[in-house]
Amino acid sequence: MFIRLSAAIAALSLLGSPALAQGAKPTDPQIAHIAYTAGVIDINAAKQAIAKASNKEVKSFAQDMVRDHEAVNKQALDLVKKLKVTPEDNDTSKTLSKQAADKLAELDKLKGAEYDKAYVANEVAYHKAVNSALETQLIPSASNAELKSLLQTGLKIFQGHQQHAEQVAAKLK
């Protein structure tokens, strides 16, 4: 296992960002941007894994991540267009992006089985943290019923991703 799970730390920053830590409820445009950013982060990590992974099951898992997160992000973009809402960049989404870029650079230095284990361990931690943020912060804070419904649907999909990542991780030990 690797020392830092910065993607998980980044996702946990959803709960610790200045806007959220002060008890301020994120707005729907901020929630939309945070959720979309989290999806993009996982798509980018999965694309890296498709190119670098040596294990077939890891590559297959990564392909599932690209497919599912792109589909959810497309639904999110369609919803914000329908609602005429502009997603709002914020400290949380900026922190997520910065820490994810650092994690991709860290993973990029690894090869073979070491990369495979690190990528999957990161996916387990990342999905745990994002799922927790969705359950405890983003879904309860969403005002718009359609946004809340999309987040709830995403949560069900991402909980399945977490379970799948845990299964793949167990096979790599």
Contact map, one row per residue, 1 for C-alpha under 8 A:
11100000000000000000000000000000000000000000000000000000000000000000000000000000000000000000000000000000000000000000110010000000000000000000000000000000000000000000000000000
11111000000000000000000000000000000000000000000000000000000000000000000000000000000000000000000000000000000000000000010000000000000000000000000000000000000000000000000000000
11111000000000000000000000000000000000000000000000000000000000000000000000000000000000000000000000000000000000000000000000000000000000000000000000000000000000000000000000000
01111100000000000000000000000000000000000000000000000000000000000000000000000000000000000000000000000000000000000000000000000000000000000000000000000000000000000000000000000
01111111100000000000000000000000000000000000000000000000000000000000000000000000000000000000000000000010000000000000000001001000000000000000000000000000000000000000000000000
00011111110000000000000000000000000000000000000000000000000000000000000000000000000000000000000000110110000000000000000000000000000000000000000000000000000000000000000000000
00001111111000000000000000000000000000000000000000000000000000000000000000000000000000000000000100110010000000000000000001001100000000000000000000000000000000000000000000000
00001111111100000000000000000000000000000000000000000000000000000000000000000000000000000000000000000000000000000000000001001111110000000000000000000000000000000000000000000
00001111111110000000000000000000000000000000000000000000000000000000000000000000000000000000000000000000000000000000000000000000100000000000000000000000000000000000000000000
00000111111111000000000000000000000000000000000000000000000000000000000000000000000000000000001100110000000000000000000000000000000000000000000000000000000000000000000000000
00000011111111000000000000000000000001000000000000000000000000000000000000000000000000000000000100000000000000000000000000000100110010000000000000000000000000000000000000000
00000001111111110000000000000000000000000000000000000000000000000000000000000000000000000000000000000000000000000000000000000000110010000000000000000000000000000000000000000
00000000111111111000000000000000000000000000000000000000000000000000000000000000000000000001001100000000000000000000000000000000000000000000000000000000000000000000000000000
00000000011111111001000000000000000000000000000000000000000000000000000000000000000000000001000000000000000000000000000000000000000010000000000000000000000000000000000000000
00000000000111111001100000000000000000000000000000000000000000000000000000000000000000000000000000000000000000000000000000000000000010001000000000000000000000000000000000000
00000000000111111101100000000000000000000000000000000000000000000000000000000000000000000000000000000000000000000000000000000000000000000000000000000000000000000000000000000
00000000000011111111100000000000000000000000000000000000000000000000000000000000000000000011000000000000000000000000000000000000000000000000000000000000000000000000000000000
00000000000000011111110000000000000000000000000000000000000000000000000000000000000000000010000000000000000000000000000000000000000000000000000000000000000000000000000000000
00000000000000001111111111000000000000000000000000000000000000000000000000000000000000000010000000000000000000000000000000000000000000000000000000000000000000000000000000000
00000000000001111111111111000000000000000000000000000000000000000000000000000000000000000000000000000000000000000000000000000000000000000000000000000000000000000000000000000
00000000000000111111111100000000000000000000000000000000000000000000000000000000000000000000000000000000000000000000000000000000000000000000000000000000000000000000000000000
00000000000000000111111100000000000000000000000000000000000000000000000000000000000000000000000000000000000000000000000000000000000000000000000000000000000000000000000000000
00000000000000000011111110000000000000000000000000000000000000000000000000000000000000000000000000000000000000000000000000000000000000000000000000000000000000000000000000000
00000000000000000011111111000000000000000000000000000000000000000000000000000000000000000000000000000000000000000000000000000000000000000000000000000000000000000000000000000
00000000000000000011001111100000000000000000000000000000000000000000000000000000000000000000000000000000000000000000000000000000000000000000100000000000000000000000000000000
00000000000000000011000111110110000000000000000000000000000000000000000000000000000000000000000000000000000000000000000000000000000000000100110000000000000000000000000000000
00000000000000000000000011111110000000000000000000000000000000000000000000000000000000000000000000000000000000000000000000000000000000000000111000000000000000000000000000000
00000000000000000000000001111111000000000000000000000000000000000000000000000000000000000000000000000000000000000000000000000000000000000000111100100000000000000000000000000
00000000000000000000000000111111100000000000000000000000000000000000000000000000000011110000000000000000000000000000000000000000000000000000000000000000000000000000000000000
00000000000000000000000001111111110000000000000000000000000000000000000000000000000000111100000000000000000000000000000000000000000000000000000000000000000000000000000000000
00000000000000000000000001111111111000000000000000000000000000000000000000000000000000100000000000000000000000000000000000000000000000000100010000000000000000000000000000000
00000000000000000000000000011111111100000000000000000000000000000000000000010001000000110000000000000000000000000000000000000000000000000000000000100000000000000000000000000
00000000000000000000000000001111111110000000000000000000000000000000000000000000000000111100100000000000000000000000000000000000000000000000000000000000000000000000000000000
00000000000000000000000000000111111111000000000000000000000000000000000000000000000000001101100000000000000000000000000000000000000000000000000000000000000000000000000000000
00000000000000000000000000000011111111100000000000000000000000000000000000000000000000000000000000000000000000000000000000000000000000000000000000000000000000000000000000000
00000000000000000000000000000001111111110000000000000000000000000000000010010000000000000000000000000000000000000000000000000000000000000000000000000000000000000000000000000
00000000000000000000000000000000111111111000000000000000000000000000000000000000000000000000100110000000000000000000000000000000000000000000000000000000000000000000000000000
00000000001000000000000000000000011111111100000000000000000000000000000000000000000000000000100100000000000000000000000000000000010000000000000000000000000000000000000000000
00000000000000000000000000000000001111111110000000000000000000000000110110000000000000000000000000000000000000000000000000000000000000000000000000000000000000000000000000000
00000000000000000000000000000000000111111111000000000000000000000000110010000000000000000000000000000000000000000000000000000000000000000000000000000000000000000000000000000
00000000000000000000000000000000000011111111100000000000000000000000000000000000000000000000000010010000000000000000000000000000000000000000000000000000000000000000000000000
00000000000000000000000000000000000001111111110000000000000000001100100000000000000000000000000000000000000000000000000000000000000000000000000000000000000000000000000000000
00000000000000000000000000000000000000111111111000000000000000001100110000000000000000000000000000000000000000000000000000000000000000000000000000000000000000000000000000000
00000000000000000000000000000000000000011111111100000000000000000000000000000000000000000000000000000000000000000000000000000000000000000000000000000000000000000000000000000
00000000000000000000000000000000000000001111111110000000000000000000000000000000000000000000000000000001000000000000001000000000000000000000000000000000000000000000000000000
00000000000000000000000000000000000000000111111111000000000001101100000000000000000000000000000000000000000000000000000000000000000000000000000000000000000000000000000000000
00000000000000000000000000000000000000000011111111100000000001100100000000000000000000000000000000000000000000000000000000000000000000000000000000000000000000000000000000000
00000000000000000000000000000000000000000001111111110000000000000000000000000000000000000000000000000001000100000000000000000000000000000000000000000000000000000000000000000
00000000000000000000000000000000000000000000111111111000011001000000000000000000000000000000000000000000000000000001001000000000000000000000000000000000000000000000000000000
00000000000000000000000000000000000000000000011111111000001101100000000000000000000000000000000000000000000000000000000000000000000000000000000000000000000000000000000000000
00000000000000000000000000000000000000000000001111111000000000000000000000000000000000000000000000000000000000000000000000000000000000000000000000000000000000000000000000000
00000000000000000000000000000000000000000000000111111100000000000000000000000000000000000000000000000000000000110010000000000000000000000000000000000000000000000000000000000
00000000000000000000000000000000000000000000000011111111011000000000000000000000000000000000000000000000000000111011000000000000000000000000000000000000000000000000000000000
00000000000000000000000000000000000000000000000000011111011000000000000000000000000000000000000000000000000000011001000000000000000000000000000000000000000000000000000000000
00000000000000000000000000000000000000000000000000001111111000000000000000000000000000000000000000000000000000011001000000000000000000000000000000000000000000000000000000000
00000000000000000000000000000000000000000000000000001111111100000000000000000000000000000000000000000000000000000000000000000000000000000000000000000000000000000000000000000
00000000000000000000000000000000000000000000000000000011111110000000000000000000000000000000000000000000000000000000000000000000000000000000000000000000000000000000000100000
00000000000000000000000000000000000000000000000010001111111111000000000000000000000000000000000000000000000000000001000100000000000000000000000000000000000000000000000100000
00000000000000000000000000000000000000000000000011001111111111100000000000000000000000000000000000000000000000000000000000000000000000000000000000000000000000000000000000000
00000000000000000000000000000000000000000000000001000001111111110000000000000000000000000000000000000000000000000000000000000000000000000000000000000000000000000000000000000
00000000000000000000000000000000000000000000000000000000111111111000000000000000000000000000000000000000000000000000000000000000000000000000000000000000000000000001100000000
00000000000000000000000000000000000000000000011011000000011111111100000000000000000000000000000000000000000000000000000000000000000000000000000000000000000000000000000000000
00000000000000000000000000000000000000000000011001000000001111111110000000000000000000000000000000000000000000000000000000000000000000000000000000000000000000000000000000000
00000000000000000000000000000000000000000000000000000000000111111111000000000000000000000000000000000000000000000000000000000000000000000000000000000000000000000000000000000
00000000000000000000000000000000000000000110010000000000000011111111100000000000000000000000000000000000000000000000000000000000000000000000000000000000000000001000000000000
00000000000000000000000000000000000000000110011000000000000001111111110000000000000000000000000000000000000000000000000000000000000000000000000000000000000000000000000000000
00000000000000000000000000000000000000000000000000000000000000111111111000000000000000000000000000000000000000000000000000000000000000000000000000000000000000000000000000000
00000000000000000000000000000000000000000000000000000000000000011111111100000000000000000000000000000000000000000000000000000000000000000000000000000000000010000000000000000
00000000000000000000000000000000000000110110000000000000000000001111111110000000000000000000000000000000000000000000000000000000000000000000000000000000000000000000000000000
00000000000000000000000000000000000000110010000000000000000000000111111111000000000000000000000000000000000000000000000000000000000000000000000000000000000000000000000000000
00000000000000000000000000000000000000000000000000000000000000000011111111100000000000000000000000000000000000000000000000000000000000000000000000000000000000000000000000000
00000000000000000000000000000000000000100000000000000000000000000001111111110000000000000000000000000000000000000000000000000000000000000000000000000000010000000000000000000
00000000000000000000000000000000000100110000000000000000000000000000111111111000000000000000000000000000000000000000000000000000000000000000000000000000000000000000000000000
00000000000000000000000000000000000000000000000000000000000000000000011111111100000000000000000000000000000000000000000000000000000000000000000000000000000000000000000000000
00000000000000000000000000000000000000000000000000000000000000000000001111111110000000000000000000000000000000000000000000000000000000000000000000000100000000000000000000000
00000000000000000000000000000001000100000000000000000000000000000000000111111111000000000000000000000000000000000000000000000000000000000000000000100100000000000000000000000
00000000000000000000000000000000000000000000000000000000000000000000000011111111100000000000000000000000000000000000000000000000000000000000000000000000000000000000000000000
00000000000000000000000000000000000000000000000000000000000000000000000001111111110000000000000000000000000000000000000000000000000000000000000000000000000000000000000000000
00000000000000000000000000000000000000000000000000000000000000000000000000111111111000000000000000000000000000000000000000000000000000000000000001100000000000000000000000000
00000000000000000000000000000001000000000000000000000000000000000000000000011111111111100000000000000000000000000000000000000000000000000000000000000000000000000000000000000
00000000000000000000000000000000000000000000000000000000000000000000000000001111111111000000000000000000000000000000000000000000000000000000000000000000000000000000000000000
00000000000000000000000000000000000000000000000000000000000000000000000000000111111110000000000000000000000000000000000000000000000000000000000000000000000000000000000000000
00000000000000000000000000000000000000000000000000000000000000000000000000000011111110000000000000000000000000000000000000000000000000000000000000000000000000000000000000000
00000000000000000000000000000000000000000000000000000000000000000000000000000001111111000000000000000000000000000000000000000000000000000000000000000000000000000000000000000
00000000000000000000000000001000000000000000000000000000000000000000000000000001111111100000000000000000000000000000000000000000000000000000000000000000000000000000000000000
00000000000000000000000000001000000000000000000000000000000000000000000000000001100111110000000000000000000000000000000000000000000000000000000000000000000000000000000000000
00000000000000000000000000001111100000000000000000000000000000000000000000000001000011111000000000000000000000000000000000000000000000000000000000000000000000000000000000000
00000000000000000000000000001101100000000000000000000000000000000000000000000000000001111100000000000000000000000000000000000000000000000000000000000000000000000000000000000
00000000000000000000000000000100110000000000000000000000000000000000000000000000000000111110110000000000000000000000000000000000000000000000000000000000000000000000000000000
00000000000000000000000000000100110000000000000000000000000000000000000000000000000000011111110000000000000000000000000000000000000000000000000000000000000000000000000000000
00000000000000001110000000000000000000000000000000000000000000000000000000000000000000001111111000000000000000000000000000000000000000000000000000000000000000000000000000000
00000000000011001000000000000000010000000000000000000000000000000000000000000000000000000111111100000000000000000000000000000000000000000000000000000000000000000000000000000
00000000000000000000000000000000110011000000000000000000000000000000000000000000000000001111111110000000000000000000000000000000000000000000000000000000000000000000000000000
00000000000000000000000000000000000000000000000000000000000000000000000000000000000000001111111111000000000000000000000000000000000000000000000000000000000000000000000000000
00000000010010000000000000000000000000000000000000000000000000000000000000000000000000000011111111100000000000000000000000000000000000000000000000000000000000000000000000000
00000010011010000000000000000000000011000000000000000000000000000000000000000000000000000001111111110000000000000000000000000000000000000000000000000000000000000000000000000
00000000000000000000000000000000000010001000000000000000000000000000000000000000000000000000111111111000000000000000000000000000000000000000000000000000000000000000000000000
00000000000000000000000000000000000000000000000000000000000000000000000000000000000000000000011111111100000000000000000000000000000000000000000000000000000000000000000000000
00000110010000000000000000000000000000000000000000000000000000000000000000000000000000000000001111111110000000000000000000000000000000000000000000000000000000000000000000000
00000110010000000000000000000000000000001000000000000000000000000000000000000000000000000000000111111111000000000000000000000000000000000000000000000000000000000000000000000
00000000000000000000000000000000000000000000000000000000000000000000000000000000000000000000000011111111100000000000000000000000000000000000000000000000000000000000000000000
00000100000000000000000000000000000000000000000000000000000000000000000000000000000000000000000001111111110000000000000000000000000000000000000000000000000000000000000000000
00001110000000000000000000000000000000000000000000000000000000000000000000000000000000000000000000111111111000000000000000000000000000000000000000000000000000000000000000000
00000000000000000000000000000000000000000000100100000000000000000000000000000000000000000000000000011111111100000000000000000000000000000000000000000000000000000000000000000
00000000000000000000000000000000000000000000000000000000000000000000000000000000000000000000000000001111111110000000000000000000000000000000000000000000000000000000000000000
00000000000000000000000000000000000000000000000000000000000000000000000000000000000000000000000000000111111111000000000000000000000000000000000000000000000000000000000000000
00000000000000000000000000000000000000000000000000000000000000000000000000000000000000000000000000000011111111000010011000000000000000000000000000000000000000000000000000000
00000000000000000000000000000000000000000000000100000000000000000000000000000000000000000000000000000001111111100010000000000000000000000000000000000000000000000000000000000
00000000000000000000000000000000000000000000000000000000000000000000000000000000000000000000000000000000111111100000000000000000000000000000000000000000000000000000000000000
00000000000000000000000000000000000000000000000000000000000000000000000000000000000000000000000000000000011111110110000000000000000000000000000000000000000000000000000000000
00000000000000000000000000000000000000000000000000011000000000000000000000000000000000000000000000000000000111111111000000000000000000000000000000000000000000000000000000000
00000000000000000000000000000000000000000000000000011110000000000000000000000000000000000000000000000000000001111111000000000000000000000000000000000000000000000000000000000
00000000000000000000000000000000000000000000000000001110000000000000000000000000000000000000000000000000000000111111100000000000000000000000000000000000000000000000000000000
00000000000000000000000000000000000000000000000000000000000000000000000000000000000000000000000000000000000001111111110000000000000000000000000000000000000000000000000000000
00000000000000000000000000000000000000000000000000011000000000000000000000000000000000000000000000000000001101111111111000000000000000000000000000000000000000000000000000000
00000000000000000000000000000000000000000000000010001110010000000000000000000000000000000000000000000000000000111111111100000000000000000000000000000000000000000000000000010
10000000000000000000000000000000000000000000000000000000000000000000000000000000000000000000000000000000000000001111111110000000000000000000000000000000000000000000000010011
11000000000000000000000000000000000000000000000000000000000000000000000000000000000000000000000000000000001000000111111111000000000000000000000000000000000000000000000000000
00000000000000000000000000000000000000000000100010000000000000000000000000000000000000000000000000000000001000000011111111100000000000000000000000000000000000000000000000000
00000000000000000000000000000000000000000000000000000000010000000000000000000000000000000000000000000000000000000001111111110000000000000000000000000000000000000000110110000
10000000000000000000000000000000000000000000000000000000000000000000000000000000000000000000000000000000000000000000111111111000000000000000000000000000000000000000110010000
00001011000000000000000000000000000000000000000000000000000000000000000000000000000000000000000000000000000000000000011111111100000000000000000000000000000000000000000000000
00000000000000000000000000000000000000000000000000000000000000000000000000000000000000000000000000000000000000000000001111111110000000000000000000000000000000000100100000000
00000000000000000000000000000000000000000000000000000000000000000000000000000000000000000000000000000000000000000000000111111111000000000000000000000000000000000110110000000
00001011000000000000000000000000000000000000000000000000000000000000000000000000000000000000000000000000000000000000000011111111100000000000000000000000000000000000000000000
00000011001000000000000000000000000000000000000000000000000000000000000000000000000000000000000000000000000000000000000001111111110000000000000000000000000000000000000000000
00000001000000000000000000000000000000000000000000000000000000000000000000000000000000000000000000000000000000000000000000111111111000000000000000000000000001101100000000000
00000001000000000000000000000000000000000000000000000000000000000000000000000000000000000000000000000000000000000000000000011111111100000000000000000000000000100100000000000
00000001101100000000000000000000000000000000000000000000000000000000000000000000000000000000000000000000000000000000000000001111111110000000000000000000000000000000000000000
00000001001100000000000000000000000001000000000000000000000000000000000000000000000000000000000000000000000000000000000000000111111111000000000000000000000000000000000000000
00000000000000000000000000000000000000000000000000000000000000000000000000000000000000000000000000000000000000000000000000000011111111100000000000000000001001100000000000000
00000000000000000000000000000000000000000000000000000000000000000000000000000000000000000000000000000000000000000000000000000001111111111000000000000000000000000000000000000
00000000001101100000000000000000000000000000000000000000000000000000000000000000000000000000000000000000000000000000000000000000111111111100000000000000000000000000000000000
00000000000000000000000000000000000000000000000000000000000000000000000000000000000000000000000000000000000000000000000000000000011111111110000000000011001000000000000000000
00000000000000000000000000000000000000000000000000000000000000000000000000000000000000000000000000000000000000000000000000000000001111111111000000000000001000000000000000000
00000000000000000000000000000000000000000000000000000000000000000000000000000000000000000000000000000000000000000000000000000000000111111111000000000000000000000000000000000
00000000000000100000000000000000000000000000000000000000000000000000000000000000000000000000000000000000000000000000000000000000000111111111100000000000000000000000000000000
00000000000000000000000001000010000000000000000000000000000000000000000000000000000000000000000000000000000000000000000000000000000011111111110000000010000000000000000000000
00000000000000000000000000000000000000000000000000000000000000000000000000000000000000000000000000000000000000000000000000000000000001111111110000010011000000000000000000000
00000000000000000000000000000000000000000000000000000000000000000000000000000000000000000000000000000000000000000000000000000000000000111111110000010000000000000000000000000
00000000000000000000000011110000000000000000000000000000000000000000000000000000000000000000000000000000000000000000000000000000000000001111111000000000000000000000000000000
00000000000000000000000001110010000000000000000000000000000000000000000000000000000000000000000000000000000000000000000000000000000000000111111110110000000000000000000000000
00000000000000000000000000110000000000000000000000000000000000000000000000000000000000000000000000000000000000000000000000000000000000000000111110110000000000000000000000000
00000000000000000000000000010000000000000000000000000000000000000000000000000000000000000000000000000000000000000000000000000000000000000000011111110000000000000000000000000
00000000000000000000000000000000000000000000000000000000000000000000000000000000000000000000000000000000000000000000000000000000000000000000011111111000000000000000000000000
00000000000000000000000000000000000000000000000000000000000000000000000000000010000000000000000000000000000000000000000000000000000000000000000111111100000000000000000000000
00000000000000000000000000010001000000000000000000000000000000000000000000010010000000000000000000000000000000000000000000000000000000000000011111111110000000000000000000000
00000000000000000000000000000000000000000000000000000000000000000000000000000000000000000000000000000000000000000000000000000000000000000011011111111111000000000000000000000
00000000000000000000000000000000000000000000000000000000000000000000000000000000000000000000000000000000000000000000000000000000000000000000000011111111100000000000000000000
00000000000000000000000000000000000000000000000000000000000000000000000000110000000000000000000000000000000000000000000000000000000000000000000001111111110000000000000000000
00000000000000000000000000000000000000000000000000000000000000000000000000000000000000000000000000000000000000000000000000000000000001000110000000111111111000000000000000000
00000000000000000000000000000000000000000000000000000000000000000000000000000000000000000000000000000000000000000000000000000000000001000010000000011111111100000000000000000
00000000000000000000000000000000000000000000000000000000000000000000000000000000000000000000000000000000000000000000000000000000000000000000000000001111111110000000000000000
00000000000000000000000000000000000000000000000000000000000000000000000100000000000000000000000000000000000000000000000000000000000000000000000000000111111111000000000000000
00000000000000000000000000000000000000000000000000000000000000000000000000000000000000000000000000000000000000000000000000000000001001100000000000000011111111100000000000000
00000000000000000000000000000000000000000000000000000000000000000000000000000000000000000000000000000000000000000000000000000000000000000000000000000001111111110000000000000
00000000000000000000000000000000000000000000000000000000000000000001000000000000000000000000000000000000000000000000000000000000000000000000000000000000111111111000000000000
00000000000000000000000000000000000000000000000000000000000000000000000000000000000000000000000000000000000000000000000000000010001000000000000000000000011111111100000000000
00000000000000000000000000000000000000000000000000000000000000000000000000000000000000000000000000000000000000000000000000000011001000000000000000000000001111111110000000000
00000000000000000000000000000000000000000000000000000000000000000000000000000000000000000000000000000000000000000000000000000000000000000000000000000000000111111111000000000
00000000000000000000000000000000000000000000000000000000000000001000000000000000000000000000000000000000000000000000000000000010000000000000000000000000000011111111100000000
00000000000000000000000000000000000000000000000000000000000000000000000000000000000000000000000000000000000000000000000000110011000000000000000000000000000001111111110000000
00000000000000000000000000000000000000000000000000000000000000000000000000000000000000000000000000000000000000000000000000010000000000000000000000000000000000111111111000000
00000000000000000000000000000000000000000000000000000000000010000000000000000000000000000000000000000000000000000000000000000000000000000000000000000000000000011111111100000
00000000000000000000000000000000000000000000000000000000000010000000000000000000000000000000000000000000000000000000000110110000000000000000000000000000000000001111111110000
00000000000000000000000000000000000000000000000000000000000000000000000000000000000000000000000000000000000000000000000110010000000000000000000000000000000000000111111111000
00000000000000000000000000000000000000000000000000000000000000000000000000000000000000000000000000000000000000000000000000000000000000000000000000000000000000000011111111100
00000000000000000000000000000000000000000000000000000000110000000000000000000000000000000000000000000000000000000000000100000000000000000000000000000000000000000001111111110
00000000000000000000000000000000000000000000000000000000000000000000000000000000000000000000000000000000000000000000100110000000000000000000000000000000000000000000111111111
00000000000000000000000000000000000000000000000000000000000000000000000000000000000000000000000000000000000000000000000000000000000000000000000000000000000000000000011111111
00000000000000000000000000000000000000000000000000000000000000000000000000000000000000000000000000000000000000000000000000000000000000000000000000000000000000000000001111111
00000000000000000000000000000000000000000000000000000000000000000000000000000000000000000000000000000000000000000001100000000000000000000000000000000000000000000000000111111
00000000000000000000000000000000000000000000000000000000000000000000000000000000000000000000000000000000000000000000100000000000000000000000000000000000000000000000000011111
